[in-house]
């Protein structure tokens, strides 16, 4: 019973992450239902904890576990942002242009695109952390 409750809680947080955190970076051509399914799949595949999901929802990426970092990588692969861990610059630029004007999107992409980690999970995490930091600062103004 406790395991089922924890799993349900994880799904609720995962859906919250879709709505609250990733909304800025979604490709508009993918339905919300599909995105929710991607999140659920990545939560299960990467065995992500509710602690990590709470950190995401609080925009606190400083203490994310390795599973949390791999969640970003999984999600990026699902939406086509990365292929085999390699960021697709054209896709990333397209997502950023939906949020910012072209010049700002260029600056953001230039600032975040070359952040590399020791593996694809760490690289996805560094990219998200950069975007979250910039977006959080923009919203705080």
C-alpha positions, 0 to 999 in steps of 0.5 A: 500500500505504501509503495502504491501511495508513493508511486501515486505521489510521484506521478502527481509531482511529475504532472506538476513538473510538466505544468510548472517547470517545463512549460517554458521549454515545451515544443508546442506541437506535442500535446500536454497528454503526450508530455505527461506520458513522457514525464511518467515514463522518465520518472519510472525509467530513471527511478526518480524520487519525490525529493527530486521532483520537489526540488524541480518544482521549487526551481532548486537544482543544486541538490538533484540526484544522479537519477534526477539528472538522468530524468532531464536527459530522458525527457530531452530525448523524448521531446527531441531536444537531444539525440544520444545525449547531443543537444540539437541546437536548431530544436533548442533554438526553436523552443527558446524562440517561442519564449523570447525574441530572436536576439534573446534566444540567441544569447540564451542558447549561446550561454547554455549550449556549450555546458558539458558534463561528464555524461549525457545526464550531467550535460542535460542537467547543466543545460536545464540548470542554465535555462532555469537560472536565466528564466527564474531571474527573468521572472523575478524581475 
